Amino acid sequence: MVGIYLILNGLKVTLMVTLLATILGSLLGVATTLMKQSGKWYLSWPANFYVSVIRGTPVVVQLVILYFIVLASLDVDKITAAVIAFGLNSGAYISEIIRAGIDAVDKGQAEAARSLGLSHNQTMKLVILPQAIKNILPALGNEFIVLLKETAVIGFIGGVDLMRAGEIIRSRTFEDTVPLFTCALIYLMLTYIFTFMLSKFEKRLKQSD
């Protein structure tokens, strides 16, 4: 019974961190994209630096540095730190997804908006971004699935997610096969479910075009 409780609680933590980090990452991704597209070096340079650092370092390194160094002097719990770390990581990748979506929008749309008197920022917010976001929704869904699997490293800072729960059960029972395969099976089922939902959503999008 204790093992089942640990697995279920770990699963709850995994899903909660994934969802909250995706929301945070989406907000950061949009903000980063707007900064990079602003045409102002003092906005685009920090945005490009942020994306380069995040994409150039492993997520587990980012998680450990954030919790044990950056947030060490603050009273931040492990789960909150994990949400921030994975949100920062996801934000960099989402910004690149959004950039690709913006590049896919016909440039004539921006020119038409500017000819109607809209500013650069208004054109981005009212014309370009709405179309780009619709184009990239499937890619954002894939990012959610990737993030779900990446949260398996929360145990590095002592957070009890699904994978860490399996490790705790393994250390208590001295049984490797059952807890580790159980975790793997749950990750596989979650990935399959979200992939299935994503494929259905993509079909609906194609039908609406």
KOLRO-113931 format. One record per residue: residue in one letter; x, y, z of N, C-alpha, C in turn. Coordinates in nm, 2 decimals, m for minus. Each point is the difference from the previous one (the first is absolute). Layout:
<nodes>
resn, n.px, n.py, n.pz, ca.px, ca.py, ca.pz, c.px, c.py, c.pz
a, X, Y, Z, X, Y, Z, X, Y, Z $
...
</nodes>
This chain:
<nodes>
resn, n.px, n.py, n.pz, ca.px, ca.py, ca.pz, c.px, c.py, c.pz
m, 0.08, m0.12, 0.00, m0.08, 0.12, 0.00, 0.09, 0.13, 0.00 $
v, 0.11, m0.01, 0.08, 0.08, 0.12, 0.00, 0.07, 0.03, m0.13 $
g, 0.03, m0.11, m0.07, 0.06, 0.01, m0.14, m0.10, 0.06, m0.09 $
i, m0.13, m0.04, 0.00, m0.10, 0.06, m0.09, m0.02, 0.14, 0.03 $
y, 0.00, 0.04, 0.13, m0.01, 0.14, 0.04, 0.11, 0.08, m0.05 $
l, 0.12, m0.05, 0.01, 0.12, 0.08, m0.05, m0.01, 0.02, m0.15 $
i, m0.04, m0.11, m0.07, m0.01, 0.01, m0.15, m0.10, 0.10, m0.04 $
l, m0.12, 0.00, 0.06, m0.11, 0.09, m0.03, 0.04, 0.14, 0.03 $
n, 0.06, 0.02, 0.12, 0.04, 0.14, 0.04, 0.11, 0.05, m0.10 $
g, 0.09, m0.09, m0.03, 0.11, 0.04, m0.10, m0.06, 0.03, m0.13 $
l, m0.10, m0.07, m0.05, m0.07, 0.02, m0.12, m0.06, 0.14, 0.00 $
k, m0.07, 0.03, 0.11, m0.06, 0.13, 0.02, 0.10, 0.12, m0.01 $
v, 0.11, m0.02, 0.06, 0.11, 0.10, 0.00, 0.05, 0.01, m0.15 $
t, 0.02, m0.11, m0.07, 0.05, 0.01, m0.13, m0.09, 0.07, m0.10 $
l, m0.13, m0.03, 0.01, m0.10, 0.07, m0.08, m0.02, 0.15, 0.04 $
m, 0.01, 0.03, 0.13, m0.02, 0.14, 0.04, 0.12, 0.08, m0.05 $
v, 0.12, m0.05, 0.02, 0.12, 0.07, m0.04, 0.00, 0.02, m0.15 $
t, m0.04, m0.10, m0.08, 0.00, 0.01, m0.14, m0.10, 0.10, m0.05 $
l, m0.12, 0.00, 0.06, m0.10, 0.10, m0.04, 0.04, 0.14, 0.03 $
l, 0.04, 0.03, 0.13, 0.04, 0.13, 0.04, 0.12, 0.05, m0.08 $
a, 0.10, m0.09, m0.02, 0.12, 0.04, m0.08, m0.04, 0.03, m0.14 $
t, m0.09, m0.07, m0.06, m0.04, 0.03, m0.14, m0.07, 0.14, 0.00 $
i, m0.08, 0.03, 0.09, m0.07, 0.13, 0.01, 0.11, 0.11, 0.01 $
l, 0.09, m0.01, 0.10, 0.11, 0.09, 0.01, 0.09, 0.01, m0.12 $
g, 0.03, m0.11, m0.06, 0.08, 0.00, m0.12, m0.06, 0.06, m0.12 $
s, m0.14, m0.01, m0.01, m0.07, 0.06, m0.11, 0.00, 0.15, 0.02 $
l, m0.02, 0.05, 0.12, 0.01, 0.15, 0.02, 0.14, 0.05, m0.03 $
l, 0.10, m0.07, 0.05, 0.14, 0.04, m0.02, 0.03, m0.01, m0.15 $
g, m0.05, m0.10, m0.07, 0.03, m0.02, m0.14, m0.06, 0.12, m0.08 $
v, m0.12, 0.04, 0.03, m0.06, 0.11, m0.07, 0.08, 0.13, 0.02 $
a, 0.03, 0.02, 0.13, 0.07, 0.13, 0.04, 0.14, 0.00, m0.07 $
t, 0.07, m0.12, 0.00, 0.13, 0.00, m0.06, m0.01, 0.02, m0.15 $
t, m0.10, m0.06, m0.07, m0.02, 0.02, m0.14, m0.02, 0.15, m0.03 $
l, m0.09, 0.07, 0.08, m0.02, 0.14, m0.03, 0.12, 0.08, 0.02 $
m, 0.08, m0.03, 0.10, 0.13, 0.07, 0.02, 0.09, m0.02, m0.12 $
k, 0.01, m0.12, m0.05, 0.09, m0.03, m0.11, m0.05, 0.06, m0.13 $
q, m0.13, 0.02, m0.01, m0.05, 0.06, m0.12, m0.02, 0.15, 0.01 $
s, 0.04, 0.06, 0.11, m0.03, 0.14, 0.03, 0.09, 0.09, m0.09 $
g, 0.11, m0.05, m0.04, 0.09, 0.08, m0.08, 0.09, 0.09, 0.08 $
k, m0.01, m0.01, 0.14, 0.08, 0.08, 0.09, 0.11, m0.09, 0.06 $
w, 0.12, 0.03, m0.01, 0.11, m0.08, 0.04, 0.00, m0.03, 0.15 $
y, m0.04, 0.10, 0.08, 0.00, m0.02, 0.15, m0.12, m0.09, 0.04 $
l, m0.09, m0.04, m0.09, m0.10, m0.10, 0.03, 0.04, m0.13, m0.07 $
s, 0.04, 0.00, m0.12, 0.03, m0.12, m0.08, 0.13, m0.07, 0.06 $
w, 0.10, 0.08, 0.04, 0.12, m0.07, 0.05, m0.02, m0.08, 0.12 $
p, m0.07, 0.05, 0.11, m0.02, m0.09, 0.12, m0.09, m0.12, m0.04 $
a, m0.09, 0.02, m0.09, m0.09, m0.11, m0.04, 0.08, m0.11, m0.07 $
n, 0.09, 0.04, m0.09, 0.08, m0.09, m0.07, 0.10, m0.07, 0.09 $
f, 0.06, 0.07, 0.10, 0.09, m0.05, 0.09, m0.07, m0.11, 0.09 $
y, m0.12, 0.03, 0.04, m0.08, m0.09, 0.08, m0.03, m0.13, m0.07 $
v, m0.04, 0.01, m0.13, m0.03, m0.12, m0.08, 0.13, m0.08, m0.02 $
s, 0.11, 0.07, m0.03, 0.13, m0.07, m0.02, 0.04, m0.08, 0.12 $
v, m0.01, 0.06, 0.12, 0.05, m0.06, 0.12, m0.09, m0.12, 0.04 $
i, m0.13, 0.01, m0.02, m0.09, m0.11, 0.04, 0.01, m0.11, m0.10 $
r, 0.01, 0.03, m0.13, 0.02, m0.11, m0.10, 0.13, m0.06, 0.00 $
g, 0.10, 0.06, 0.06, 0.14, m0.05, 0.00, 0.04, m0.07, 0.13 $
t, m0.10, m0.01, 0.09, 0.04, m0.07, 0.13, m0.11, m0.11, 0.03 $
p, 0.03, m0.11, 0.06, m0.10, m0.10, 0.04, m0.10, 0.05, 0.10 $
v, m0.12, m0.04, m0.01, m0.11, 0.04, 0.09, 0.03, m0.04, 0.14 $
v, 0.07, m0.11, 0.03, 0.03, m0.04, 0.13, 0.10, 0.09, 0.07 $
v, 0.09, 0.06, m0.08, 0.10, 0.09, 0.04, m0.07, 0.13, 0.04 $
q, m0.09, 0.05, m0.08, m0.08, 0.12, 0.03, m0.08, m0.02, 0.13 $
l, m0.06, m0.11, 0.01, m0.08, m0.03, 0.12, 0.09, 0.00, 0.13 $
v, 0.11, m0.06, 0.00, 0.09, m0.01, 0.11, 0.06, 0.14, 0.04 $
i, 0.04, 0.08, m0.11, 0.06, 0.13, 0.03, m0.11, 0.09, 0.05 $
l, m0.12, 0.00, m0.05, m0.11, 0.08, 0.05, m0.03, m0.02, 0.14 $
y, m0.01, m0.13, 0.04, m0.05, m0.03, 0.13, 0.11, 0.02, 0.11 $
f, 0.12, m0.05, m0.03, 0.11, 0.00, 0.10, 0.08, 0.12, 0.00 $
i, m0.01, 0.09, m0.11, 0.08, 0.12, 0.00, m0.08, 0.12, m0.01 $
v, m0.08, 0.01, m0.11, m0.08, 0.13, m0.02, m0.10, 0.02, 0.11 $
l, m0.08, m0.11, 0.03, m0.10, 0.01, 0.10, 0.04, m0.04, 0.14 $
a, 0.13, m0.03, 0.02, 0.04, m0.05, 0.13, m0.03, 0.09, 0.12 $
s, 0.01, 0.13, m0.02, m0.03, 0.09, 0.11, m0.15, 0.03, 0.02 $
l, m0.08, m0.05, m0.08, m0.14, 0.02, 0.01, m0.07, m0.12, 0.05 $
d, m0.12, 0.02, 0.06, m0.07, m0.12, 0.05, m0.10, m0.05, m0.10 $
v, 0.06, m0.06, m0.11, m0.08, m0.05, m0.11, 0.00, m0.16, 0.01 $
d, m0.12, m0.06, 0.00, m0.01, m0.14, 0.01, 0.05, m0.07, m0.13 $
k, 0.02, m0.13, 0.00, 0.06, m0.07, m0.11, m0.09, 0.00, m0.12 $
i, m0.13, m0.01, 0.02, m0.09, m0.01, m0.11, m0.01, 0.14, m0.07 $
t, m0.01, 0.10, 0.07, 0.00, 0.14, m0.06, 0.13, 0.02, m0.08 $
a, 0.11, m0.04, 0.06, 0.13, 0.02, m0.07, m0.01, m0.08, m0.13 $
a, m0.05, m0.12, 0.00, m0.01, m0.09, m0.12, m0.09, 0.07, m0.11 $
v, m0.11, 0.06, 0.05, m0.09, 0.07, m0.10, 0.07, 0.11, m0.06 $
i, 0.08, 0.08, 0.08, 0.07, 0.11, m0.06, 0.11, m0.04, m0.10 $
a, 0.07, m0.11, 0.04, 0.11, m0.05, m0.08, m0.05, m0.05, m0.13 $
f, m0.10, m0.09, 0.00, m0.06, m0.05, m0.12, m0.07, 0.10, m0.08 $
g, m0.06, 0.10, 0.07, m0.06, 0.11, m0.08, 0.10, 0.08, m0.07 $
l, 0.11, 0.03, 0.06, 0.11, 0.07, m0.07, 0.05, m0.08, m0.12 $
n, 0.02, m0.13, 0.02, 0.05, m0.08, m0.10, m0.10, m0.01, m0.12 $
s, m0.13, m0.02, 0.03, m0.10, m0.01, m0.10, m0.02, 0.13, m0.07 $
g, 0.01, 0.11, 0.07, m0.02, 0.13, m0.06, 0.10, 0.03, m0.12 $
a, 0.12, m0.04, 0.01, 0.10, 0.01, m0.10, m0.04, m0.07, m0.13 $
y, m0.04, m0.13, 0.02, m0.04, m0.08, m0.11, m0.13, 0.05, m0.06 $
i, m0.09, 0.04, 0.08, m0.13, 0.05, m0.05, 0.02, 0.13, m0.08 $
s, 0.10, 0.08, 0.04, 0.03, 0.12, m0.07, 0.04, m0.03, m0.14 $
e, 0.08, m0.11, m0.02, 0.05, m0.04, m0.13, m0.11, m0.06, m0.08 $
i, m0.09, m0.07, 0.06, m0.12, m0.05, m0.07, m0.09, 0.12, m0.05 $
i, m0.02, 0.10, 0.09, m0.08, 0.11, m0.05, 0.07, 0.08, m0.11 $
r, 0.14, 0.01, 0.01, 0.07, 0.07, m0.11, m0.02, m0.07, m0.13 $
a, 0.01, m0.13, 0.00, m0.03, m0.08, m0.12, m0.14, 0.02, m0.05 $
g, m0.09, 0.01, 0.09, m0.14, 0.03, m0.04, m0.02, 0.13, m0.06 $
i, 0.07, 0.10, 0.05, m0.01, 0.14, m0.05, 0.06, 0.00, m0.14 $
d, 0.12, m0.07, m0.02, 0.06, 0.00, m0.13, m0.08, m0.07, m0.10 $
a, m0.09, m0.09, 0.04, m0.09, m0.07, m0.09, m0.12, 0.09, m0.05 $
v, m0.03, 0.11, 0.08, m0.11, 0.09, m0.04, 0.04, 0.08, m0.12 $
d, m0.09, 0.01, m0.10, 0.03, 0.08, m0.12, 0.04, 0.14, 0.03 $
k, 0.12, 0.04, m0.05, 0.05, 0.14, 0.03, m0.10, 0.11, m0.05 $
g, m0.08, m0.04, m0.09, m0.10, 0.10, m0.05, m0.10, 0.04, 0.10 $
q, m0.02, m0.09, 0.10, m0.09, 0.03, 0.11, 0.05, 0.12, 0.08 $
a, 0.13, 0.00, 0.03, 0.06, 0.11, 0.08, 0.00, 0.13, m0.08 $
e, 0.03, m0.01, m0.13, 0.01, 0.11, m0.09, m0.14, 0.07, m0.01 $
a, m0.10, m0.09, m0.01, m0.14, 0.06, m0.01, m0.04, 0.07, 0.13 $
a, 0.04, m0.06, 0.11, m0.03, 0.06, 0.13, 0.07, 0.13, 0.02 $
r, 0.12, 0.01, m0.04, 0.08, 0.12, 0.01, m0.06, 0.11, m0.09 $
s, m0.05, m0.04, m0.12, m0.06, 0.09, m0.09, m0.13, 0.06, 0.05 $
l, m0.06, m0.07, 0.10, m0.12, 0.05, 0.06, 0.02, 0.09, 0.12 $
g, 0.13, 0.02, 0.03, 0.04, 0.09, 0.11, 0.03, m0.07, 0.13 $
l, 0.01, m0.13, 0.00, 0.03, m0.07, 0.12, 0.15, 0.01, 0.03 $
s, 0.04, 0.01, 0.13, 0.14, 0.01, 0.03, 0.05, m0.14, 0.00 $
h, 0.14, m0.01, 0.02, 0.06, m0.14, 0.00, m0.06, m0.09, 0.11 $
n, m0.01, 0.06, 0.12, m0.05, m0.08, 0.11, m0.15, m0.04, m0.02 $
q, m0.08, 0.10, m0.05, m0.14, m0.04, m0.03, m0.01, m0.10, m0.11 $
t, 0.09, 0.00, m0.10, m0.01, m0.10, m0.11, 0.04, m0.14, 0.06 $
m, 0.10, 0.00, 0.09, 0.04, m0.13, 0.06, m0.12, m0.05, 0.08 $
k, m0.05, 0.08, 0.09, m0.10, m0.05, 0.10, m0.14, m0.03, m0.07 $
l, m0.04, 0.08, m0.10, m0.13, m0.01, m0.05, m0.01, m0.09, m0.13 $
v, 0.11, 0.00, m0.07, m0.01, m0.07, m0.13, 0.09, m0.12, m0.01 $
i, 0.13, 0.01, 0.03, 0.10, m0.11, m0.02, m0.02, m0.11, 0.11 $
l, 0.01, 0.04, 0.13, 0.00, m0.10, 0.10, m0.12, m0.09, 0.00 $
p, m0.13, 0.06, m0.01, m0.11, m0.09, m0.01, 0.01, m0.11, m0.10 $
q, 0.05, 0.03, m0.12, 0.01, m0.10, m0.11, 0.12, m0.09, 0.03 $
a, 0.11, 0.05, 0.06, 0.11, m0.08, 0.03, m0.03, m0.10, 0.10 $
i, m0.07, 0.04, 0.11, m0.04, m0.09, 0.11, m0.09, m0.12, m0.05 $
k, m0.09, 0.03, m0.09, m0.08, m0.11, m0.06, 0.08, m0.10, m0.07 $
n, 0.10, 0.05, m0.07, 0.09, m0.09, m0.08, 0.09, m0.09, 0.09 $
i, 0.03, 0.06, 0.12, 0.10, m0.07, 0.08, m0.06, m0.08, 0.11 $
l, m0.13, m0.01, 0.01, m0.07, m0.07, 0.11, 0.05, m0.15, 0.01 $
p, 0.01, m0.07, m0.11, 0.05, m0.14, 0.00, 0.14, m0.01, 0.06 $
a, 0.09, 0.10, m0.04, 0.13, 0.00, 0.05, 0.01, 0.03, 0.15 $
l, m0.09, 0.08, 0.05, m0.01, 0.03, 0.14, m0.05, m0.12, 0.07 $
g, m0.09, m0.08, m0.06, m0.04, m0.13, 0.06, 0.12, m0.09, 0.02 $
n, 0.08, m0.01, m0.10, 0.12, m0.08, 0.01, 0.10, 0.04, 0.11 $
e, 0.01, 0.14, 0.01, 0.08, 0.05, 0.11, m0.05, m0.04, 0.13 $
f, m0.13, 0.00, 0.02, m0.06, m0.05, 0.13, 0.04, m0.14, 0.03 $
i, 0.00, m0.09, m0.11, 0.03, m0.14, 0.02, 0.15, m0.01, 0.04 $
v, 0.08, 0.07, m0.07, 0.15, 0.00, 0.03, 0.02, 0.05, 0.15 $
l, m0.07, 0.10, 0.04, 0.02, 0.05, 0.13, m0.05, m0.10, 0.10 $
l, m0.11, m0.07, m0.03, m0.05, m0.10, 0.09, 0.11, m0.11, 0.04 $
k, 0.08, m0.04, m0.11, 0.10, m0.10, 0.02, 0.13, 0.07, 0.07 $
e, 0.02, 0.12, m0.03, 0.12, 0.07, 0.06, m0.01, 0.02, 0.15 $
t, m0.13, 0.00, 0.05, m0.02, 0.02, 0.15, 0.05, m0.12, 0.08 $
a, 0.04, m0.10, m0.06, 0.05, m0.12, 0.07, 0.13, 0.03, 0.08 $
v, 0.06, 0.12, m0.03, 0.12, 0.03, 0.07, m0.02, 0.09, 0.13 $
i, m0.13, 0.01, 0.03, m0.03, 0.08, 0.12, 0.07, m0.05, 0.13 $
g, 0.02, m0.13, 0.00, 0.06, m0.07, 0.11, 0.14, 0.05, 0.03 $
f, 0.07, 0.06, m0.09, 0.13, 0.06, 0.02, 0.00, 0.11, 0.11 $
i, m0.11, 0.06, 0.02, m0.01, 0.10, 0.10, m0.08, m0.05, 0.12 $
g, m0.04, m0.12, 0.00, m0.07, m0.06, 0.11, m0.15, 0.00, m0.01 $
g, m0.05, 0.05, m0.11, m0.15, 0.00, m0.02, m0.04, m0.14, m0.03 $
v, m0.12, m0.04, 0.05, m0.05, m0.13, m0.01, m0.11, 0.00, m0.12 $
d, 0.05, m0.02, m0.12, m0.08, m0.01, m0.12, m0.02, m0.15, m0.02 $
l, m0.06, m0.03, m0.12, m0.02, m0.14, m0.03, 0.12, m0.09, 0.01 $
m, 0.11, 0.05, m0.07, 0.12, m0.08, m0.01, 0.07, m0.01, 0.14 $
r, 0.00, 0.11, 0.08, 0.05, m0.01, 0.13, m0.07, m0.09, 0.09 $
a, m0.14, m0.01, m0.02, m0.08, m0.09, 0.08, 0.04, m0.14, m0.03 $
g, 0.03, m0.03, m0.12, 0.04, m0.14, m0.04, 0.14, m0.03, 0.07 $
e, 0.09, 0.10, 0.00, 0.13, m0.02, 0.06, m0.02, m0.03, 0.15 $
i, m0.09, 0.08, 0.07, m0.02, m0.02, 0.14, m0.05, m0.14, 0.03 $
i, m0.10, m0.05, m0.08, m0.05, m0.13, 0.02, 0.11, m0.11, m0.03 $
r, 0.08, 0.03, m0.09, 0.11, m0.10, m0.04, 0.10, m0.01, 0.12 $
s, 0.03, 0.12, 0.06, 0.09, 0.00, 0.11, m0.05, m0.07, 0.13 $
r, m0.13, 0.01, 0.01, m0.07, m0.06, 0.12, m0.02, m0.15, m0.01 $
t, m0.03, m0.04, m0.12, m0.04, m0.15, m0.03, 0.12, m0.08, m0.05 $
f, 0.10, 0.07, m0.04, 0.12, m0.07, m0.07, m0.05, m0.07, m0.12 $
e, m0.11, 0.05, m0.06, m0.05, m0.06, m0.13, 0.01, 0.10, m0.11 $
d, 0.07, m0.03, m0.10, 0.03, 0.09, m0.11, m0.11, 0.00, m0.11 $
t, m0.04, m0.12, m0.04, m0.08, m0.02, m0.12, m0.14, 0.06, 0.01 $
v, m0.07, m0.03, 0.11, m0.14, 0.05, 0.00, m0.02, 0.15, 0.01 $
p, 0.07, 0.07, 0.10, m0.02, 0.14, 0.00, 0.05, 0.08, m0.12 $
l, 0.12, m0.04, m0.06, 0.05, 0.07, m0.11, m0.08, m0.03, m0.13 $
f, m0.05, m0.12, m0.02, m0.08, m0.03, m0.11, m0.14, 0.06, 0.01 $
t, m0.05, 0.02, 0.13, m0.12, 0.06, 0.02, 0.01, 0.15, m0.04 $
c, 0.10, 0.07, 0.04, 0.03, 0.14, m0.04, 0.01, 0.01, m0.15 $
a, 0.07, m0.09, m0.06, 0.02, 0.00, m0.15, m0.14, m0.02, m0.07 $
l, m0.08, m0.09, 0.05, m0.13, m0.02, m0.06, m0.09, 0.12, 0.01 $
i, 0.00, 0.06, 0.12, m0.08, 0.12, 0.02, 0.04, 0.11, m0.10 $
y, 0.13, 0.03, m0.01, 0.05, 0.10, m0.09, m0.04, m0.04, m0.15 $
l, 0.01, m0.12, m0.03, m0.04, m0.05, m0.13, m0.15, 0.02, m0.03 $
m, m0.08, m0.03, 0.10, m0.15, 0.02, m0.01, m0.03, 0.15, m0.01 $
l, 0.06, 0.08, 0.08, m0.02, 0.15, m0.01, 0.04, 0.05, m0.13 $
t, 0.11, m0.04, m0.05, 0.05, 0.05, m0.13, m0.10, m0.04, m0.11 $
y, m0.04, m0.13, 0.00, m0.10, m0.05, m0.10, m0.13, 0.08, 0.01 $
i, m0.05, 0.02, 0.12, m0.13, 0.07, 0.01, 0.01, 0.14, m0.05 $
f, 0.11, 0.08, 0.04, 0.01, 0.14, m0.05, 0.03, 0.00, m0.15 $
t, 0.08, m0.10, m0.05, 0.02, 0.00, m0.15, m0.12, m0.03, m0.07 $
f, m0.09, m0.09, 0.05, m0.13, m0.03, m0.06, m0.09, 0.13, 0.00 $
m, 0.00, 0.07, 0.11, m0.08, 0.12, 0.01, 0.05, 0.11, m0.10 $
l, 0.13, 0.00, m0.01, 0.06, 0.10, m0.09, m0.03, m0.03, m0.15 $
s, 0.01, m0.13, m0.03, m0.03, m0.03, m0.14, m0.15, 0.03, m0.04 $
k, m0.09, m0.02, 0.10, m0.14, 0.03, m0.02, m0.02, 0.15, m0.02 $
f, 0.08, 0.08, 0.08, m0.01, 0.14, 0.00, 0.05, 0.05, m0.14 $
e, 0.11, m0.06, m0.04, 0.05, 0.04, m0.13, m0.10, m0.02, m0.12 $
k, m0.07, m0.11, 0.01, m0.10, m0.03, m0.10, m0.11, 0.10, 0.00 $
r, m0.04, 0.04, 0.12, m0.10, 0.11, 0.01, 0.04, 0.13, m0.06 $
l, 0.13, 0.03, 0.03, 0.06, 0.12, m0.06, 0.00, 0.00, m0.15 $
k, 0.03, m0.11, m0.06, 0.01, m0.02, m0.14, m0.14, 0.01, m0.06 $
q, m0.10, m0.05, 0.07, m0.14, 0.00, m0.05, m0.05, 0.14, 0.00 $
s, 0.04, 0.08, 0.10, m0.05, 0.14, 0.02, 0.06, 0.10, m0.10 $
d, 0.12, m0.04, m0.07, 0.06, 0.09, m0.09, m0.08, 0.00, m0.14 $
</nodes>
